[in-house]
Amino acid sequence: MEEKKVFLRLQDLDVYKLAKELSETGWEIYSGLHWQIKKITGDQFIESTDSVGANIAEGYHRFHFLDKIKFYYNSRASLVECVHWAAVLEGRGQIGVDIFDAFNDVAEKLSIKLQNFISSTYRSRDKLSR
C-alpha cells in the first residue's frame, strides 16, 4: 500500500506561529514609539521583525529545497537584526527592560525553532536524494 503524504499548512507550523507572535509583539512596541523614533530606528525594527515571518512563508512555498533554505536563512538574519534594533530601543530608553525581555524571549524560542526547521529541510532534501 502506498504511503499517504501529509502536508502541513504554513499556519500550522510552530516556527511560523512564533514568527507571527514576534511580529505582533513588535507591532505593540512600534505603535508606542514617538514618530521621530519610528523614523530613526522604529521603521527598521518593524521591517526586520515582519521580515522573519514573511521569509518563512515565502520559503515554505518554494519548490526546491535550497531555494527554501535560502529564505529560511534570510529569516534567521532578520531575526538577529530585529533583536538588535529592540536592544537599541531598550538601550536608548525607548522601551522598558521588561518589554525587551518579553520580545527577546519569543525571539530566542523562535531562533531554536528556525534552526531546527532549517536542519529538517536539509534532512528532507538528503532523504530524497538517496
PyMOL commands that set and color helices and strands:
alter all, ss='L'
color gray80, all
select helices_A, chain A and resi 10-12+14-31+35-60+65-91+97-128
alter helices_A, ss='H'
color red, helices_A
deselect
rebuild
show_as cartoon
